[in-house]
């Protein structure tokens, strides 16, 4: 069986449901620097150069698909500071910037796209423990509206 290779922006919730972890296909960078392939040996103990896809739960209970990067499986504090997330909304991936200087992708903008208030969204709970092994605070955590310094 040949595994799919897809551009990161073209991944769908169905792709993540079939393969919850995808890695950058660095050997294909000349063709597409965002090319990704699924990781089939699960659970993983390292998410370096990889994205985990899972449903997350907003503060109000709404569930959304998210692609999550920068999960350091053996360092919950580093994960909390550096975690990156993109949400699948309206057929495309919407990034969340928790830095104050990126208003276009910040918590307020994301809440508006969803027709919610910021307090209805945050904190956002995630759990990748079904396919990742690591510190409990890294594999299960919450995403706050602002990054932790």
C-alpha positions as CSV (number, residue, x, y, z in Angstrom):
1,X,0.0,0.0,0.0
2,X,1.3,3.4,-1.0
3,X,0.8,6.1,1.7
4,X,-0.5,9.5,0.6
5,X,1.7,12.5,0.4
6,X,-0.2,15.8,0.8
7,X,0.5,19.5,1.1
8,X,0.0,20.5,4.8
9,X,-2.7,23.0,3.7
10,X,-4.6,20.2,1.9
11,X,-4.9,17.9,4.9
12,X,-8.5,17.3,6.0
13,X,-10.1,16.1,9.2
14,X,-10.6,12.8,7.3
15,X,-6.9,12.5,6.7
16,X,-6.2,13.0,10.5
17,X,-9.0,10.5,11.4
18,X,-7.2,7.9,9.2
19,X,-3.7,8.9,10.3
20,X,-3.6,11.2,13.4
21,X,0.1,12.0,13.0
22,X,1.8,13.4,9.9
23,X,5.4,14.3,9.3
24,X,7.0,16.7,6.9
25,X,8.5,14.8,3.9
26,X,11.8,16.5,4.0
27,X,13.1,14.4,1.1
28,X,10.4,16.1,-1.1
29,X,11.3,19.7,-0.2
30,X,12.4,20.5,-3.7
31,X,8.9,19.6,-5.0
32,X,6.8,20.9,-2.1
33,X,8.3,22.3,1.1
34,X,4.9,21.7,2.9
35,X,4.7,18.0,1.7
36,X,3.6,15.7,4.5
37,X,3.2,11.9,4.9
38,X,1.3,9.9,7.5
39,X,3.2,8.2,10.4
40,X,1.9,4.7,10.7
41,X,3.9,3.4,13.7
42,X,1.8,4.6,16.6
43,X,2.0,5.6,19.4
44,X,4.8,8.1,18.8
45,X,7.3,9.3,21.4
46,X,8.5,12.3,19.4
47,X,6.5,14.9,17.5
48,X,9.5,16.8,16.1
49,X,8.8,17.8,12.5
50,X,5.3,16.4,12.9
51,X,1.7,17.5,13.3
52,X,-0.9,15.8,15.4
53,X,-4.5,16.1,14.3
54,X,-7.4,15.7,16.7
55,X,-10.7,17.1,17.8
56,X,-10.3,19.7,20.4
57,X,-13.0,21.0,22.8
58,X,-13.7,24.7,23.2
59,X,-14.7,26.1,26.6
60,X,-18.4,26.0,25.6
61,X,-18.2,22.3,24.6
62,X,-18.0,22.8,20.8
63,X,-15.7,20.4,19.1
64,X,-13.4,21.4,16.2
65,X,-10.7,19.6,14.3
66,X,-7.2,21.0,14.9
67,X,-3.7,20.4,13.6
68,X,-1.3,20.8,16.5
69,X,2.4,21.4,16.3
70,X,5.2,22.0,18.8
71,X,4.0,19.4,21.2
72,X,7.2,18.5,23.2
73,X,6.1,15.1,24.5
74,X,8.6,15.1,27.4
75,X,8.3,18.8,28.3
76,X,4.9,20.1,29.3
77,X,6.1,23.6,30.1
78,X,7.8,24.1,26.7
79,X,4.7,22.7,25.0
80,X,2.5,25.2,26.9
81,X,4.8,28.1,25.7
82,X,5.3,27.1,22.1
83,X,2.3,25.0,21.0
84,X,1.0,26.0,17.6
85,X,-2.5,25.2,16.4
86,X,-4.6,25.5,13.3
87,X,-8.4,24.9,13.3
88,X,-10.4,23.4,10.4
89,X,-13.1,26.0,9.8
90,X,-15.2,26.3,6.7
91,X,-13.1,23.9,4.7
92,X,-9.7,25.5,5.4
93,X,-7.2,25.7,8.2
94,X,-7.2,28.9,10.3
95,X,-4.1,29.5,12.4
96,X,-4.3,30.8,16.0
97,X,-1.6,33.3,17.0
98,X,-1.5,33.8,20.8
99,X,1.0,36.7,20.4
100,X,-0.6,40.1,20.8
101,X,1.0,41.6,17.7
102,X,-0.8,39.3,15.2
103,X,-4.4,40.5,15.5
104,X,-5.5,39.0,12.2
105,X,-5.0,35.5,13.6
106,X,-5.4,36.2,17.3
107,X,-8.1,34.9,19.7
108,X,-10.5,37.7,18.9
109,X,-10.4,37.2,15.2
110,X,-10.8,33.4,15.5
111,X,-13.8,33.9,17.9
112,X,-15.4,36.3,15.3
113,X,-14.9,33.7,12.5
114,X,-16.7,31.2,14.7
115,X,-19.4,33.6,15.8
116,X,-18.3,33.2,19.4
117,X,-17.0,35.3,22.3
118,X,-13.4,34.7,23.3
119,X,-14.5,33.4,26.7
120,X,-16.7,30.8,24.9
121,X,-13.5,29.4,23.2
122,X,-10.8,29.5,25.8
123,X,-9.3,27.4,27.3
124,X,-9.4,24.9,24.5
125,X,-8.8,21.3,25.6
126,X,-6.7,18.8,23.6
127,X,-5.8,15.2,24.1
128,X,-3.3,13.3,21.9
129,X,-2.7,10.5,24.4
130,X,-4.3,7.9,22.1
131,X,-1.4,8.1,19.7
132,X,1.4,9.9,21.6
133,X,3.4,8.9,24.6
134,X,4.8,11.5,27.0
135,X,4.3,13.7,30.0
136,X,0.6,13.9,30.9
137,X,0.7,17.7,30.8
138,X,2.1,17.6,27.2
139,X,-0.2,14.9,25.7
140,X,-3.3,16.3,27.4
141,X,-3.5,20.1,27.9
142,X,-5.3,23.3,27.3
143,X,-4.7,26.1,25.0
144,X,-5.0,29.6,26.5
145,X,-5.9,32.7,24.6
146,X,-2.5,34.2,25.3
147,X,0.8,32.4,25.2
148,X,2.6,31.7,28.5
149,X,5.9,33.8,28.8
